[in-house]
Amino acid sequence: MNILGTSLRVCVSDLEASIAVYERLTGAEALRFRRGGVSVAAVGCFFLMSGPESEVSVLRKITATIAVTDVDEALVDLQAVGADIIAGPVPTPIGRNLVARHPDGSVFEYVDRKAA
């Protein structure tokens, strides 16, 4: 698997106020999208997320988002090391993703930019 980078997931109560802070800190402009009932802003290496607690509580369980060149390749490698695939691979607005629990219990989202 080829890992391209990692994004940190930050759940916030006030997305607009948080965007201003993280844009200033990173020098990057926020890219906004929705995932279900959750509003997301990608700012530099951060994913800021805000929405109903019922949905955000699930997102808090994922340690980080890992960008890879190919989710299918990541799936093979994750299965080879004994990871539990919790969800996916599924299409997203910008590519595909899967969520996996590593053998140590850590949960990560893996994403690529390939069309489904």
Sine and cosine of phi, psi and omega as CSV:
sin_phi,cos_phi,sin_psi,cos_psi,sin_omega,cos_omega
0.00,0.00,0.67,-0.74,0.02,-1.00
-0.97,-0.26,0.95,-0.32,0.01,-1.00
-1.00,0.05,0.83,-0.56,-0.05,-1.00
-1.00,-0.06,-0.44,0.90,-0.02,-1.00
0.17,-0.99,0.10,-1.00,-0.03,-1.00
-0.74,-0.67,0.64,-0.76,0.09,-1.00
-0.91,-0.42,0.69,-0.72,0.04,-1.00
-1.00,0.06,0.66,-0.75,-0.03,-1.00
-0.98,-0.17,0.81,-0.58,-0.03,-1.00
-0.79,-0.61,0.90,-0.43,0.06,-1.00
-1.00,0.04,0.80,-0.60,-0.08,-1.00
-0.78,-0.62,0.42,-0.91,0.03,-1.00
-1.00,0.04,-0.51,0.86,-0.01,-1.00
-0.85,-0.52,1.00,-0.09,-0.09,-1.00
-0.88,0.47,-0.70,0.71,-0.05,-1.00
-0.88,0.47,-0.70,0.71,0.02,-1.00
-0.90,0.44,-0.64,0.76,-0.01,-1.00
-0.93,0.38,-0.62,0.78,0.03,-1.00
-0.84,0.54,-0.72,0.70,-0.01,-1.00
-0.85,0.52,-0.68,0.73,0.00,-1.00
-0.90,0.45,-0.77,0.64,-0.08,-1.00
-0.95,0.32,-0.52,0.85,0.11,-0.99
-0.90,0.45,-0.66,0.75,0.02,-1.00
-0.91,0.42,-0.69,0.72,-0.04,-1.00
-0.92,0.38,-0.61,0.79,-0.09,-1.00
-0.99,-0.12,-0.34,0.94,-0.10,-1.00
0.96,0.27,0.20,0.98,-0.02,-1.00
-0.95,-0.31,0.48,-0.88,0.05,-1.00
-1.00,0.00,0.64,-0.77,-0.03,-1.00
-0.93,0.36,0.69,-0.73,0.18,-0.98
-0.96,-0.27,0.85,-0.52,-0.12,-0.99
-0.96,-0.28,0.59,-0.81,0.13,-0.99
-0.37,-0.93,0.13,-0.99,0.02,-1.00
-0.89,-0.46,0.55,-0.84,0.08,-1.00
-0.74,-0.67,0.99,-0.15,-0.13,-0.99
0.91,0.42,-0.77,-0.64,0.02,-1.00
-1.00,0.01,0.14,0.99,-0.08,-1.00
-0.97,-0.24,0.76,-0.65,0.12,-0.99
-1.00,0.03,0.72,-0.69,-0.05,-1.00
-0.81,-0.58,0.63,-0.77,0.13,-0.99
-0.78,-0.62,0.86,-0.50,0.09,-1.00
-1.00,0.00,0.89,-0.46,-0.01,-1.00
-0.77,-0.64,0.95,-0.32,-0.07,-1.00
0.85,0.53,-0.80,-0.60,-0.02,-1.00
-1.00,-0.07,0.27,0.96,-0.03,-1.00
-0.92,-0.39,0.65,-0.76,0.22,-0.98
-0.95,-0.31,0.94,-0.34,0.06,-1.00
-1.00,-0.02,0.75,-0.66,-0.08,-1.00
-0.74,-0.67,0.69,-0.73,-0.01,-1.00
-0.56,-0.83,0.65,-0.76,0.02,-1.00
0.17,-0.99,-0.28,-0.96,-0.01,-1.00
-0.86,0.50,0.67,-0.74,-0.04,-1.00
-0.83,0.56,-0.57,0.82,-0.01,-1.00
-0.87,0.50,-0.54,0.84,0.02,-1.00
-1.00,0.00,-0.64,0.77,-0.02,-1.00
-0.91,0.41,-0.57,0.82,-0.01,-1.00
-0.87,0.49,-0.56,0.83,0.06,-1.00
-0.93,0.37,-0.68,0.73,-0.02,-1.00
-0.90,0.43,-0.51,0.86,0.01,-1.00
-0.90,0.43,-0.35,0.94,-0.04,-1.00
-0.98,0.21,-0.22,0.98,-0.01,-1.00
-1.00,-0.07,0.86,-0.51,-0.09,-1.00
-0.89,0.45,-0.74,0.68,-0.06,-1.00
-0.31,-0.95,0.24,-0.97,0.11,-0.99
-0.96,-0.28,0.77,-0.64,-0.05,-1.00
-0.92,-0.40,0.87,-0.50,0.05,-1.00
-0.99,0.13,0.77,-0.64,0.01,-1.00
-0.78,-0.63,0.30,-0.95,0.01,-1.00
-0.96,0.29,-0.50,0.87,-0.07,-1.00
-0.48,-0.88,0.90,-0.43,0.00,-1.00
-0.89,0.46,-0.57,0.82,0.01,-1.00
-0.89,0.45,-0.65,0.76,0.06,-1.00
-0.90,0.43,-0.67,0.74,0.05,-1.00
-0.87,0.49,-0.65,0.76,0.02,-1.00
-0.85,0.53,-0.72,0.70,0.00,-1.00
-0.88,0.48,-0.73,0.68,-0.01,-1.00
-0.91,0.41,-0.65,0.76,0.02,-1.00
-0.90,0.44,-0.69,0.73,0.04,-1.00
-0.90,0.44,-0.58,0.81,-0.01,-1.00
-0.91,0.42,-0.50,0.87,0.00,-1.00
-1.00,-0.10,0.09,1.00,0.06,-1.00
1.00,0.04,0.32,0.95,0.04,-1.00
-0.94,0.33,0.50,-0.87,0.07,-1.00
-0.99,-0.10,0.87,-0.50,0.02,-1.00
-0.99,0.12,0.92,-0.39,-0.07,-1.00
-0.99,0.11,-0.64,0.77,-0.02,-1.00
-0.46,-0.89,0.58,-0.81,0.10,-0.99
1.00,-0.02,-0.14,-0.99,0.01,1.00
-0.91,0.41,0.62,-0.78,0.04,-1.00
-0.68,-0.74,0.44,-0.90,0.07,-1.00
-0.95,0.30,0.51,-0.86,0.09,-1.00
-0.78,-0.63,0.08,-1.00,0.02,-1.00
-0.87,0.49,-0.38,0.92,-0.06,-1.00
-0.87,-0.49,0.06,1.00,-0.02,-1.00
0.31,-0.95,-0.74,-0.67,0.01,-1.00
-0.72,-0.69,0.38,-0.93,0.07,-1.00
-0.57,-0.82,0.25,-0.97,0.18,-0.98
-0.53,-0.85,0.39,-0.92,0.05,-1.00
-0.86,-0.51,0.76,-0.65,-0.05,-1.00
-0.73,-0.68,0.60,-0.80,0.13,-0.99
-0.98,-0.17,0.88,-0.47,0.03,-1.00
-0.94,0.34,0.32,-0.95,0.01,-1.00
-0.83,0.56,-0.41,0.91,0.03,-1.00
-0.99,0.12,-0.04,1.00,0.02,-1.00
0.99,-0.16,-0.20,0.98,0.03,-1.00
-0.93,0.36,0.62,-0.78,-0.01,-1.00
-0.91,-0.41,0.77,-0.64,-0.02,-1.00
-0.75,-0.66,0.52,-0.86,0.16,-0.99
-0.99,-0.16,0.70,-0.71,0.07,-1.00
-0.92,-0.40,0.75,-0.66,-0.04,-1.00
-0.74,-0.67,0.50,-0.86,0.17,-0.98
-0.74,-0.67,0.06,-1.00,-0.01,-1.00
-0.93,-0.37,0.44,0.90,-0.01,-1.00
-1.00,0.00,0.60,-0.80,0.07,-1.00
-0.94,0.35,0.55,-0.84,-0.02,-1.00
-0.95,0.30,0.00,0.00,0.00,0.00
